[in-house]
Amino acid sequence: MQFIFNLTMEMATGAAIRLRWNRSGNSQGTIFIPEASAYLDHDYIILDTTTKTTIDTTEHNATRATFFRVKAKKNDITSEASNVVAM
């Protein structure tokens, strides 16, 4: 399982933000697990799962920082978390 890198964030439609990451050599069928937290180092919640390399989300707070990261999973192996981006 390859470590994901190059997680970026951009504005999407309305109040949504788009998270985008590099597949990083992970093969087709790899499940990506985007997560969010109000804290940099803990309490991350899973936003969704996808086999794509982007996700749009409104899971952020306009009055305080929200941190995002992504993990990759295939079979029973899960990668370390990607770099973190903040909103």
MOPAC internal coordinates of N, CA, C and O (Angstrom, degrees):
PM7 1SCF
backbone

  N    0.0000 0     0.00 0     0.00 0    0    0    0
  C    1.4400 1     0.00 0     0.00 0    1    0    0
  C    1.5260 1   108.46 1     0.00 0    2    1    0
  O    1.2310 1   121.15 1   -55.81 1    3    2    1
  N    1.3115 1   115.41 1   124.19 1    3    2    1
  C    1.4613 1   121.17 1  -176.80 1    5    3    2
  C    1.5285 1   110.89 1   -86.83 1    6    5    3
  O    1.2310 1   121.46 1   -38.93 1    7    6    5
  N    1.3104 1   114.82 1   141.07 1    7    6    5
  C    1.4584 1   122.73 1   174.17 1    9    7    6
  C    1.5264 1   109.01 1   -66.12 1   10    9    7
  O    1.2310 1   120.09 1   -44.85 1   11   10    9
  N    1.3118 1   117.43 1   135.15 1   11   10    9
  C    1.4667 1   121.74 1   178.75 1   13   11   10
  C    1.5212 1   109.04 1   -86.27 1   14   13   11
  O    1.2310 1   120.99 1   -42.83 1   15   14   13
  N    1.3149 1   115.71 1   137.17 1   15   14   13
  C    1.4552 1   119.29 1   176.22 1   17   15   14
  C    1.5217 1   109.18 1  -135.12 1   18   17   15
  O    1.2310 1   121.02 1    -6.92 1   19   18   17
  N    1.2994 1   115.65 1   173.08 1   19   18   17
  C    1.4667 1   122.63 1   179.47 1   21   19   18
  C    1.5229 1   113.50 1    65.09 1   22   21   19
  O    1.2310 1   119.86 1  -142.23 1   23   22   21
  N    1.3204 1   117.87 1    37.77 1   23   22   21
  C    1.4618 1   120.60 1   171.52 1   25   23   22
  C    1.5189 1   108.04 1   -68.59 1   26   25   23
  O    1.2310 1   120.64 1   -52.13 1   27   26   25
  N    1.3293 1   116.38 1   127.87 1   27   26   25
  C    1.4603 1   121.84 1   177.63 1   29   27   26
  C    1.5198 1   109.34 1  -129.73 1   30   29   27
  O    1.2310 1   121.35 1   -13.62 1   31   30   29
  N    1.3174 1   115.03 1   166.38 1   31   30   29
  C    1.4513 1   121.72 1  -178.85 1   33   31   30
  C    1.5213 1   108.34 1  -136.47 1   34   33   31
  O    1.2310 1   120.78 1   -38.99 1   35   34   33
  N    1.3323 1   116.11 1   141.01 1   35   34   33
  C    1.4657 1   121.39 1   176.91 1   37   35   34
  C    1.5213 1   108.07 1  -146.45 1   38   37   35
  O    1.2310 1   120.60 1   -16.63 1   39   38   37
  N    1.3102 1   116.46 1   163.37 1   39   38   37
  C    1.4579 1   120.20 1   177.13 1   41   39   38
  C    1.5221 1   108.97 1   -73.20 1   42   41   39
  O    1.2310 1   120.64 1   -38.69 1   43   42   41
  N    1.3159 1   116.39 1   141.31 1   43   42   41
  C    1.4662 1   122.56 1   176.27 1   45   43   42
  C    1.5293 1   107.22 1  -114.47 1   46   45   43
  O    1.2310 1   119.80 1    33.06 1   47   46   45
  N    1.3032 1   117.99 1  -146.94 1   47   46   45
  C    1.4588 1   122.57 1  -178.20 1   49   47   46
  C    1.5239 1   111.19 1   -80.61 1   50   49   47
  O    1.2310 1   120.39 1   -42.77 1   51   50   49
  N    1.3327 1   116.85 1   137.23 1   51   50   49
  C    1.4654 1   121.03 1   177.71 1   53   51   50
  C    1.5119 1   111.63 1    62.21 1   54   53   51
  O    1.2310 1   120.60 1    50.33 1   55   54   53
  N    1.3292 1   116.46 1  -129.67 1   55   54   53
  C    1.4661 1   121.80 1  -179.40 1   57   55   54
  C    1.5236 1   112.18 1   -89.82 1   58   57   55
  O    1.2310 1   120.40 1  -177.93 1   59   58   57
  N    1.3234 1   116.83 1     2.07 1   59   58   57
  C    1.4657 1   120.06 1  -176.87 1   61   59   58
  C    1.5264 1   111.81 1   -78.24 1   62   61   59
  O    1.2310 1   121.73 1   -28.09 1   63   62   61
  N    1.3196 1   114.30 1   151.91 1   63   62   61
  C    1.4610 1   120.95 1   170.75 1   65   63   62
  C    1.5272 1   107.36 1  -117.25 1   66   65   63
  O    1.2310 1   120.96 1   -27.03 1   67   66   65
  N    1.3143 1   115.77 1   152.97 1   67   66   65
  C    1.4656 1   120.95 1   179.14 1   69   67   66
  C    1.5194 1   108.73 1  -110.14 1   70   69   67
  O    1.2310 1   120.78 1   -55.91 1   71   70   69
  N    1.3197 1   116.11 1   124.09 1   71   70   69
  C    1.4523 1   122.01 1   172.34 1   73   71   70
  C    1.5236 1   107.27 1   -96.24 1   74   73   71
  O    1.2310 1   120.83 1   -44.69 1   75   74   73
  N    1.3241 1   116.02 1   135.31 1   75   74   73
  C    1.4704 1   121.38 1  -178.55 1   77   75   74
  C    1.5266 1   107.24 1  -136.05 1   78   77   75
  O    1.2310 1   120.64 1   -41.26 1   79   78   77
  N    1.3325 1   116.38 1   138.74 1   79   78   77
  C    1.4590 1   120.91 1  -179.96 1   81   79   78
  C    1.5151 1   110.38 1  -142.09 1   82   81   79
  O    1.2310 1   121.32 1   -12.92 1   83   82   81
  N    1.3235 1   115.09 1   167.08 1   83   82   81
  C    1.4543 1   123.56 1   179.67 1   85   83   82
  C    1.5270 1   108.40 1   -88.75 1   86   85   83
  O    1.2310 1   120.27 1   -42.12 1   87   86   85
  N    1.3067 1   117.09 1   137.88 1   87   86   85
  C    1.4718 1   121.05 1   178.30 1   89   87   86
  C    1.5292 1   111.01 1   -62.97 1   90   89   87
  O    1.2310 1   120.06 1   155.49 1   91   90   89
  N    1.3165 1   117.49 1   -24.51 1   91   90   89
  C    1.4725 1   124.24 1   173.59 1   93   91   90
  C    1.5243 1   113.66 1    55.93 1   94   93   91
  O    1.2310 1   120.12 1  -143.54 1   95   94   93
  N    1.3237 1   117.37 1    36.46 1   95   94   93
  C    1.4563 1   119.95 1   178.12 1   97   95   94
  C    1.5182 1   114.05 1    83.60 1   98   97   95
  O    1.2310 1   119.66 1   176.66 1   99   98   97
  N    1.3274 1   118.26 1    -3.34 1   99   98   97
  C    1.4590 1   120.22 1   177.15 1  101   99   98
  C    1.5273 1   109.11 1   -69.74 1  102  101   99
  O    1.2310 1   120.54 1   -48.02 1  103  102  101
  N    1.3156 1   116.57 1   131.98 1  103  102  101
  C    1.4640 1   122.61 1  -173.93 1  105  103  102
  C    1.5295 1   111.92 1   -71.89 1  106  105  103
  O    1.2310 1   121.21 1   -14.94 1  107  106  105
  N    1.3319 1   115.29 1   165.06 1  107  106  105
  C    1.4509 1   121.06 1   174.76 1  109  107  106
  C    1.5275 1   108.10 1   -55.75 1  110  109  107
  O    1.2310 1   120.55 1   -34.84 1  111  110  109
  N    1.3152 1   116.56 1   145.16 1  111  110  109
  C    1.4587 1   121.13 1  -178.77 1  113  111  110
  C    1.5185 1   113.15 1    92.09 1  114  113  111
  O    1.2310 1   120.22 1   171.10 1  115  114  113
  N    1.3283 1   117.18 1    -8.90 1  115  114  113
  C    1.4573 1   119.96 1   174.47 1  117  115  114
  C    1.5235 1   108.45 1   -67.27 1  118  117  115
  O    1.2310 1   120.44 1   -42.99 1  119  118  117
  N    1.3082 1   116.76 1   137.01 1  119  118  117
  C    1.4637 1   121.68 1   177.77 1  121  119  118
  C    1.5179 1   108.20 1   -97.60 1  122  121  119
  O    1.2310 1   120.75 1   -51.77 1  123  122  121
  N    1.3198 1   116.17 1   128.23 1  123  122  121
  C    1.4625 1   121.99 1   177.39 1  125  123  122
  C    1.5221 1   108.69 1  -100.32 1  126  125  123
  O    1.2310 1   121.19 1   -40.90 1  127  126  125
  N    1.3256 1   115.32 1   139.10 1  127  126  125
  C    1.4574 1   121.87 1  -174.09 1  129  127  126
  C    1.5300 1   109.24 1  -122.49 1  130  129  127
  O    1.2310 1   119.71 1   -88.38 1  131  130  129
  N    1.3398 1   118.16 1    91.62 1  131  130  129
  C    1.4581 1   120.41 1   176.11 1  133  131  130
  C    1.5314 1   110.42 1   -74.57 1  134  133  131
  O    1.2310 1   121.22 1   -40.18 1  135  134  133
  N    1.3296 1   115.28 1   139.82 1  135  134  133
  C    1.4633 1   121.56 1  -177.47 1  137  135  134
  C    1.5261 1   110.00 1  -131.60 1  138  137  135
  O    1.2310 1   120.75 1   -23.10 1  139  138  137
  N    1.3304 1   116.17 1   156.90 1  139  138  137
  C    1.4650 1   122.10 1   178.17 1  141  139  138
  C    1.5250 1   109.81 1  -136.64 1  142  141  139
  O    1.2310 1   121.16 1   -26.94 1  143  142  141
  N    1.3304 1   115.39 1   153.06 1  143  142  141
  C    1.4633 1   121.10 1   177.32 1  145  143  142
  C    1.5214 1   109.90 1  -155.50 1  146  145  143
  O    1.2310 1   121.17 1   -25.75 1  147  146  145
  N    1.3081 1   115.36 1   154.25 1  147  146  145
  C    1.4627 1   120.79 1   171.75 1  149  147  146
  C    1.5281 1   110.62 1   -82.68 1  150  149  147
  O    1.2310 1   120.48 1   173.06 1  151  150  149
  N    1.3290 1   116.68 1    -6.94 1  151  150  149
  C    1.4652 1   122.62 1  -177.34 1  153  151  150
  C    1.5273 1   109.42 1  -123.90 1  154  153  151
  O    1.2310 1   120.68 1   -37.03 1  155  154  153
  N    1.2944 1   116.30 1   142.97 1  155  154  153
  C    1.4625 1   121.22 1  -177.15 1  157  155  154
  C    1.5274 1   112.85 1   -63.28 1  158  157  155
  O    1.2310 1   119.99 1   138.64 1  159  158  157
  N    1.3213 1   117.63 1   -41.36 1  159  158  157
  C    1.4607 1   120.70 1  -168.92 1  161  159  158
  C    1.5238 1   116.54 1  -108.94 1  162  161  159
  O    1.2310 1   119.12 1   179.16 1  163  162  161
  N    1.3220 1   119.28 1    -0.84 1  163  162  161
  C    1.4657 1   118.43 1  -177.48 1  165  163  162
  C    1.5284 1   111.70 1  -160.32 1  166  165  163
  O    1.2310 1   121.16 1    -4.97 1  167  166  165
  N    1.3158 1   115.38 1   175.03 1  167  166  165
  C    1.4679 1   124.84 1   176.63 1  169  167  166
  C    1.5306 1   113.79 1    62.05 1  170  169  167
  O    1.2310 1   120.18 1  -143.13 1  171  170  169
  N    1.3262 1   117.26 1    36.87 1  171  170  169
  C    1.4606 1   120.34 1   176.79 1  173  171  170
  C    1.5240 1   110.09 1   -75.63 1  174  173  171
  O    1.2310 1   120.94 1   -40.10 1  175  174  173
  N    1.3269 1   115.81 1   139.90 1  175  174  173
  C    1.4649 1   121.72 1   175.24 1  177  175  174
  C    1.5255 1   108.26 1  -113.47 1  178  177  175
  O    1.2310 1   120.41 1   -31.56 1  179  178  177
  N    1.3024 1   116.82 1   148.44 1  179  178  177
  C    1.4640 1   121.86 1   178.07 1  181  179  178
  C    1.5241 1   108.48 1   -77.93 1  182  181  179
  O    1.2310 1   120.60 1   -54.16 1  183  182  181
  N    1.3333 1   116.46 1   125.84 1  183  182  181
  C    1.4605 1   121.45 1   178.22 1  185  183  182
  C    1.5159 1   111.58 1   -80.75 1  186  185  183
  O    1.2310 1   120.80 1   141.79 1  187  186  185
  N    1.3295 1   116.08 1   -38.21 1  187  186  185
  C    1.4560 1   121.97 1  -174.85 1  189  187  186
  C    1.5199 1   106.99 1  -178.54 1  190  189  187
  O    1.2310 1   119.97 1    -0.50 1  191  190  189
  N    1.3149 1   117.66 1   179.50 1  191  190  189
  C    1.4602 1   122.21 1   168.97 1  193  191  190
  C    1.5250 1   107.09 1  -130.06 1  194  193  191
  O    1.2310 1   120.82 1   -31.90 1  195  194  193
  N    1.3285 1   116.03 1   148.10 1  195  194  193
  C    1.4615 1   120.29 1  -177.35 1  197  195  194
  C    1.5194 1   109.60 1  -156.85 1  198  197  195
  O    1.2310 1   120.69 1   -22.83 1  199  198  197
  N    1.3194 1   116.29 1   157.17 1  199  198  197
  C    1.4628 1   120.67 1   171.59 1  201  199  198
  C    1.5249 1   110.44 1   -99.26 1  202  201  199
  O    1.2310 1   120.50 1   177.95 1  203  202  201
  N    1.3261 1   116.66 1    -2.05 1  203  202  201
  C    1.4712 1   122.08 1   178.29 1  205  203  202
  C    1.5310 1   109.60 1   -86.29 1  206  205  203
  O    1.2310 1   120.38 1    -6.95 1  207  206  205
  N    1.3235 1   116.87 1   173.05 1  207  206  205
  C    1.4695 1   121.16 1  -179.49 1  209  207  206
  C    1.5212 1   112.07 1  -109.07 1  210  209  207
  O    1.2310 1   120.74 1  -158.87 1  211  210  209
  N    1.3310 1   116.20 1    21.13 1  211  210  209
  C    1.4667 1   121.24 1   173.03 1  213  211  210
  C    1.5219 1   108.72 1  -144.20 1  214  213  211
  O    1.2310 1   121.48 1   -23.41 1  215  214  213
  N    1.3190 1   114.77 1   156.59 1  215  214  213
  C    1.4552 1   120.89 1   172.11 1  217  215  214
  C    1.5238 1   107.73 1  -152.79 1  218  217  215
  O    1.2310 1   120.35 1   -40.39 1  219  218  217
  N    1.3195 1   116.93 1   139.61 1  219  218  217
  C    1.4617 1   122.08 1   173.24 1  221  219  218
  C    1.5166 1   108.08 1  -100.16 1  222  221  219
  O    1.2310 1   120.44 1   -42.44 1  223  222  221
  N    1.3241 1   116.77 1   137.56 1  223  222  221
  C    1.4508 1   120.86 1  -178.61 1  225  223  222
  C    1.5262 1   111.09 1  -145.23 1  226  225  223
  O    1.2310 1   120.85 1   -29.95 1  227  226  225
  N    1.3062 1   115.98 1   150.05 1  227  226  225
  C    1.4730 1   121.95 1   171.95 1  229  227  226
  C    1.5244 1   109.67 1  -110.57 1  230  229  227
  O    1.2310 1   120.87 1  -167.08 1  231  230  229
  N    1.3156 1   115.94 1    12.92 1  231  230  229
  C    1.4647 1   122.34 1  -177.41 1  233  231  230
  C    1.5287 1   109.89 1   -80.87 1  234  233  231
  O    1.2310 1   121.05 1  -108.88 1  235  234  233
  N    1.3256 1   115.60 1    71.12 1  235  234  233
  C    1.4598 1   120.76 1   176.18 1  237  235  234
  C    1.5188 1   108.39 1  -150.60 1  238  237  235
  O    1.2310 1   121.11 1   -17.72 1  239  238  237
  N    1.3080 1   115.47 1   162.28 1  239  238  237
  C    1.4576 1   122.11 1  -175.48 1  241  239  238
  C    1.5270 1   108.82 1  -114.38 1  242  241  239
  O    1.2310 1   120.35 1   -55.82 1  243  242  241
  N    1.3153 1   116.93 1   124.18 1  243  242  241
  C    1.4694 1   120.97 1  -176.74 1  245  243  242
  C    1.5247 1   112.91 1   -71.27 1  246  245  243
  O    1.2310 1   120.01 1   163.30 1  247  246  245
  N    1.3296 1   117.59 1   -16.70 1  247  246  245
  C    1.4661 1   119.24 1  -175.40 1  249  247  246
  C    1.5247 1   113.94 1  -103.51 1  250  249  247
  O    1.2310 1   119.86 1   176.05 1  251  250  249
  N    1.3235 1   117.87 1    -3.95 1  251  250  249
  C    1.4674 1   120.53 1   176.67 1  253  251  250
  C    1.5123 1   109.44 1  -153.28 1  254  253  251
  O    1.2310 1   120.70 1   -15.43 1  255  254  253
  N    1.2884 1   116.26 1   164.57 1  255  254  253
  C    1.4634 1   120.90 1  -177.18 1  257  255  254
  C    1.5269 1   111.54 1   -65.37 1  258  257  255
  O    1.2310 1   121.19 1   -36.12 1  259  258  257
  N    1.3122 1   115.32 1   143.88 1  259  258  257
  C    1.4563 1   122.77 1   170.04 1  261  259  258
  C    1.5170 1   106.63 1  -124.90 1  262  261  259
  O    1.2310 1   120.83 1   -47.91 1  263  262  261
  N    1.3176 1   116.01 1   132.09 1  263  262  261
  C    1.4604 1   122.07 1  -177.45 1  265  263  262
  C    1.5231 1   109.27 1  -106.18 1  266  265  263
  O    1.2310 1   120.82 1   -37.81 1  267  266  265
  N    1.3277 1   116.03 1   142.19 1  267  266  265
  C    1.4586 1   122.14 1  -178.39 1  269  267  266
  C    1.5209 1   109.68 1  -128.20 1  270  269  267
  O    1.2310 1   121.08 1   -33.21 1  271  270  269
  N    1.3285 1   115.53 1   146.79 1  271  270  269
  C    1.4543 1   122.27 1   174.04 1  273  271  270
  C    1.5333 1   107.63 1  -152.82 1  274  273  271
  O    1.2310 1   120.08 1   -10.94 1  275  274  273
  N    1.3365 1   117.46 1   169.06 1  275  274  273
  C    1.4643 1   122.20 1  -178.38 1  277  275  274
  C    1.5270 1   109.08 1  -137.09 1  278  277  275
  O    1.2310 1   121.08 1   -37.42 1  279  278  277
  N    1.3230 1   115.55 1   142.58 1  279  278  277
  C    1.4636 1   122.22 1   172.28 1  281  279  278
  C    1.5248 1   108.16 1  -119.48 1  282  281  279
  O    1.2310 1   120.54 1   -21.24 1  283  282  281
  N    1.3264 1   116.58 1   158.76 1  283  282  281
  C    1.4603 1   122.39 1   175.82 1  285  283  282
  C    1.5253 1   108.44 1  -114.82 1  286  285  283
  O    1.2310 1   120.70 1   -36.86 1  287  286  285
  N    1.3385 1   116.26 1   143.14 1  287  286  285
  C    1.4627 1   120.18 1   179.82 1  289  287  286
  C    1.5244 1   109.65 1  -139.47 1  290  289  287
  O    1.2310 1   121.47 1   -45.34 1  291  290  289
  N    1.3151 1   114.78 1   134.66 1  291  290  289
  C    1.4656 1   120.51 1   173.47 1  293  291  290
  C    1.5193 1   106.54 1  -145.48 1  294  293  291
  O    1.2310 1   121.37 1   -48.12 1  295  294  293
  N    1.3402 1   114.98 1   131.88 1  295  294  293
  C    1.4622 1   121.17 1  -173.67 1  297  295  294
  C    1.5354 1   107.47 1    57.64 1  298  297  295
  O    1.2310 1   119.27 1    54.39 1  299  298  297
  N    1.3014 1   119.01 1  -125.61 1  299  298  297
  C    1.4665 1   120.81 1  -179.15 1  301  299  298
  C    1.5255 1   112.65 1  -105.72 1  302  301  299
  O    1.2310 1   120.10 1  -164.22 1  303  302  301
  N    1.3276 1   117.41 1    15.78 1  303  302  301
  C    1.4638 1   121.03 1  -176.57 1  305  303  302
  C    1.5281 1   109.46 1  -108.84 1  306  305  303
  O    1.2310 1   120.61 1   -51.57 1  307  306  305
  N    1.3231 1   116.44 1   128.43 1  307  306  305
  C    1.4658 1   122.75 1   177.97 1  309  307  306
  C    1.5155 1   108.84 1  -118.93 1  310  309  307
  O    1.2310 1   120.85 1   -44.96 1  311  310  309
  N    1.3325 1   115.99 1   135.04 1  311  310  309
  C    1.4699 1   120.76 1  -179.14 1  313  311  310
  C    1.5256 1   110.52 1   -75.59 1  314  313  311
  O    1.2310 1   121.89 1   -10.65 1  315  314  313
  N    1.3101 1   113.99 1   169.35 1  315  314  313
  C    1.4616 1   120.23 1   167.87 1  317  315  314
  C    1.5361 1   107.39 1   -67.69 1  318  317  315
  O    1.2310 1   120.41 1   -15.62 1  319  318  317
  N    1.3128 1   116.82 1   164.38 1  319  318  317
  C    1.4652 1   121.35 1   179.46 1  321  319  318
  C    1.5216 1   110.49 1   -71.33 1  322  321  319
  O    1.2310 1   121.51 1   -28.60 1  323  322  321
  N    1.3289 1   114.71 1   151.40 1  323  322  321
  C    1.4621 1   122.31 1   176.57 1  325  323  322
  C    1.5230 1   110.15 1   -70.62 1  326  325  323
  O    1.2310 1   121.53 1     3.33 1  327  326  325
  N    1.3265 1   114.68 1  -176.67 1  327  326  325
  C    1.4626 1   119.51 1   167.53 1  329  327  326
  C    1.5292 1   107.96 1   -60.29 1  330  329  327
  O    1.2310 1   120.45 1   -21.44 1  331  330  329
  N    1.3023 1   116.74 1   158.56 1  331  330  329
  C    1.4666 1   122.31 1  -179.35 1  333  331  330
  C    1.5171 1   109.42 1  -103.19 1  334  333  331
  O    1.2310 1   120.65 1   -41.24 1  335  334  333
  N    1.3335 1   116.37 1   138.76 1  335  334  333
  C    1.4666 1   121.96 1   170.89 1  337  335  334
  C    1.5181 1   107.58 1  -118.60 1  338  337  335
  O    1.2310 1   120.64 1   -27.65 1  339  338  337
  N    1.3202 1   116.38 1   152.35 1  339  338  337
  C    1.4664 1   120.57 1  -176.39 1  341  339  338
  C    1.5232 1   110.95 1  -125.26 1  342  341  339
  O    1.2310 1   121.27 1   -34.57 1  343  342  341
  N    1.2987 1   115.18 1   145.43 1  343  342  341
  C    1.4641 1   123.13 1   176.62 1  345  343  342
  C    1.4964 1   107.72 1  -111.36 1  346  345  343
  O    1.2310 1   120.10 1   180.00 1  347  346  345

